[in-house]
């Protein structure tokens, strides 16, 4: 075999080995768009109002970065922080924030995670899922005992877009 043929064969072999490795460095992930976050937040705040509450709604992306925050007229001062932290908790742990509370109760060895920045061990945060993939979360604060219902109304509004 000539040296040119060996060189070309070696280049093809190297390309075959490098291509899969390079492809593994690029990720494609689903995420919450601004338009979707706005729809979720608006539907959640409408549900809260229909129940007679003024609340704050936060929608975060898959990395917990805030996309939308709505603070209704007359909502309490601390509801902004509460809604953000509930959404962040649901996105971080990929489960409703109420399930995070239950986990802390059932597994005392995990109780330290409640001290993480932006984590809040209260109901009112729900993950936004496409199949089993968590693409963001919605958090509601200001409706004693009804935050999950408002958050769920937001998710129900866009359920057809989450397939």
C-alpha positions in Angstrom: 0.0 0.0 0.0 1.4 3.4 -1.0 2.1 6.0 1.6 -0.7 8.2 0.1 -3.2 5.4 0.5 -2.1 4.8 4.0 -2.4 8.5 4.7 -5.9 8.7 3.3 -7.0 5.6 5.1 -5.6 7.0 8.3 -7.5 10.3 7.8 -10.8 8.4 7.3 -10.2 6.4 10.4 -9.4 9.5 12.4 -12.5 11.3 11.1 -14.6 8.3 12.1 -13.2 8.4 15.6 -13.5 12.2 16.0 -17.0 12.8 14.6 -18.9 10.9 17.4 -16.9 12.6 20.1 -17.5 16.1 18.6 -21.2 15.4 18.2 -21.4 14.5 21.9 -20.4 18.0 22.8 -23.5 19.6 21.4 -26.8 19.4 23.3 -30.3 20.0 22.1 -32.7 20.8 24.9 -36.3 21.8 25.1 -37.0 24.9 27.1 -39.8 27.3 28.0 -40.3 30.2 25.5 -41.3 33.7 26.6 -44.7 33.3 24.9 -45.4 30.0 26.7 -44.3 31.4 30.0 -46.6 34.4 29.5 -49.6 32.2 28.8 -48.9 30.0 31.9 -48.5 33.1 34.1 -51.6 34.8 32.8 -53.8 31.7 33.2 -52.5 31.2 36.7 -53.1 34.8 37.8 -56.6 34.6 36.2 -57.3 31.5 38.3 -56.1 33.1 41.5 -58.3 36.1 40.8 -61.3 33.9 40.2 -60.8 32.4 43.6 -60.6 35.9 45.2 -56.8 36.1 45.7 -54.2 38.5 44.6 -50.9 36.6 44.0 -47.5 36.6 42.3 -46.7 34.2 39.6 -43.2 33.2 38.4 -42.2 31.1 35.5 -38.6 29.9 35.2 -36.8 28.0 32.4 -35.2 24.6 32.7 -32.1 26.1 34.5 -34.2 28.1 37.0 -33.7 31.4 35.3 -36.8 33.7 35.6 -38.6 34.4 32.4 -41.8 36.0 33.6 -43.0 37.4 37.0 -46.4 38.8 37.5 -47.3 40.6 40.7 -51.1 41.2 40.9 -52.5 44.4 42.2 -52.8 44.1 45.9 -50.6 41.0 46.2 -48.5 40.7 49.3 -45.0 42.1 49.4 -43.2 38.8 49.9 -45.2 36.9 47.2 -42.7 37.9 44.5 -39.9 36.1 46.3 -42.2 33.2 47.3 -43.3 32.5 43.7 -39.8 32.7 42.3 -38.4 30.3 45.0 -41.2 27.8 44.5 -40.7 27.8 40.8 -37.0 27.4 41.3 -37.5 24.5 43.7 -39.8 22.7 41.3 -37.3 23.2 38.4 -34.3 22.2 40.5 -35.7 19.0 42.0 -37.8 18.2 38.9 -40.9 17.7 41.1 -43.7 19.8 42.7 -42.4 21.9 45.5 -45.0 20.1 47.7 -43.2 16.8 46.9 -39.9 18.4 48.0 -41.6 19.2 51.3 -42.7 15.6 51.7 -39.2 14.4 50.8 -37.7 16.5 53.6 -40.1 14.9 56.0 -39.6 11.4 54.8 -35.9 11.5 54.4 -34.2 13.5 57.2 -30.8 12.9 55.5 -31.9 15.4 52.8 -33.1 18.2 55.1 -30.0 20.2 54.4 -31.1 20.9 50.8 -33.8 23.3 52.1 -31.0 25.7 52.9 -29.9 26.1 49.3 -30.3 29.6 47.9 -33.7 30.2 46.2 -35.1 26.8 47.5 -38.5 27.1 49.4 -40.1 24.1 51.0 -43.7 25.1 50.5 -46.4 24.0 48.0 -47.1 26.2 45.0 -44.3 25.2 42.5 -45.0 22.8 39.7 -42.6 21.6 37.0 -43.4 22.2 33.4 -42.9 18.9 31.5 -42.8 17.7 28.0 -43.1 13.9 28.5 -40.6 13.2 31.3 -38.4 16.2 30.4 -38.7 19.1 32.8 -38.4 22.3 30.7 -39.2 24.8 33.4 -41.5 25.5 36.3 -44.3 27.8 37.5 -44.5 29.1 41.1 -47.5 30.8 42.8 -47.5 32.7 46.1 -50.3 34.5 47.8 -53.3 32.1 47.9 -53.1 30.3 51.2 -53.5 26.6 50.4 -54.5 27.2 46.8 -51.2 28.0 45.1 -51.0 24.6 43.4 -54.5 25.1 41.9 -53.5 28.3 40.3 -50.2 26.9 39.0 -52.0 23.9 37.6 -54.5 26.2 35.8 -51.5 27.8 34.1 -50.2 24.4 33.0 -53.7 23.2 31.9 -54.0 26.3 29.6 -50.9 25.2 27.6 -51.2 21.4 27.9 -51.7 21.0 24.2 -48.3 22.7 23.6 -46.5 20.4 26.0 -46.7 17.3 23.8 
